[in-house]
Amino acid sequence: MCNGKHVLGVSGSLRAASLNTVFLRAMSLLCPVGITFEIYDSLDKIPLFNVDDESKPKPAVDHWRNALSRADLILIASPEYAHGVTGVIKNALDWIVSSGELLDKPLSLPNLSVRAHLAHSQLSEILSVMGAVLTEECCPRSTLDAPYTLPDATEFALIENAQICSRLNELWRKIELVITNTKKL
Ligand SMILES: Cc1cc2nc3c(=O)[nH]c(=O)nc-3n(C[C@H](O)[C@H](O)[C@H](O)COP(=O)(O)O)c2cc1C
């Protein structure tokens, strides 16, 4: 069992009924004892990235950077838009290219879509170049036979589905293993 570890969930979709956010809420309901899980809910406050403002960032950018720094692992769930990553997640990540909050940071990046793969591999590349540590076991992929989300399902419906619940718990076990074996940065 982990003690005092903190995981930050980040959704790349601002949509109220986002499948990616619902997945994070379901993960929150299943969060193991000894781990705290926070879903970052302020990506929409982050201004558009401007290199000129990097060294004097707005409070929303400091807030984002601090939230990432505090986390032992970051769980990102983000959809594909037009064969690419969403502007929301890319904008937030551009703000930390130089400040380096993802350097050596363990990351979980599930692909919740059964058909999209371009955005997931792009995001994986973006996060890797920023120094994040992505482990295969923490980056599962939804398939038609084994989804992690369901259309229009609430987080409660997801954890009431025995197979999905078991998959989410399995992901938590893998996350726990990674953060147990990672020294505090
Ligand atoms: C503007 C836009 C572009 C999209 N482009 C793609 C795409 O290229 N490939 C794909 O598989 N799905 C695409 N979709 C579908 C979304 O990935 C899908 O609806 C996903 O559930 C959205 O994530 P969310 O539910 O967390 O908001 C697109 C949706 C929108 C709104």
The ligand as a Gaussian input file, in Angstrom:
#p B3LYP/6-31G(d) Opt

LIG

0 1
 C      -13.782000      18.893000     -32.994000
 C      -13.769000      17.386000     -32.866000
 C      -12.893000      16.652000     -33.646000
 C      -12.842000      15.254000     -33.507000
 N      -11.944000      14.541000     -34.244000
 C      -11.829000      13.207000     -34.061000
 C      -10.816000      12.453000     -34.745000
 O      -10.023000      12.973000     -35.504000
 N      -10.751000      11.112000     -34.508000
 C      -11.603000      10.481000     -33.641000
 O      -11.501000       9.257000     -33.480000
 N      -12.569000      11.176000     -32.975000
 C      -12.685000      12.511000     -33.149000
 N      -13.643000      13.220000     -32.477000
 C      -14.479000      12.519000     -31.525000
 C      -13.962000      12.698000     -30.102000
 O      -12.654000      12.220000     -29.953000
 C      -14.876000      11.977000     -29.141000
 O      -16.150000      12.569000     -29.243000
 C      -14.398000      12.026000     -27.707000
 O      -15.313000      11.316000     -26.912000
 C      -14.328000      13.432000     -27.196000
 O      -13.795000      13.392000     -25.903000
 P      -14.656000      13.814000     -24.646000
 O      -15.856000      12.882000     -24.608000
 O      -13.733000      13.572000     -23.463000
 O      -15.060000      15.237000     -24.808000
 C      -13.720000      14.605000     -32.592000
 C      -14.620000      15.378000     -31.847000
 C      -14.640000      16.750000     -31.977000
 C      -15.579000      17.554000     -31.104000

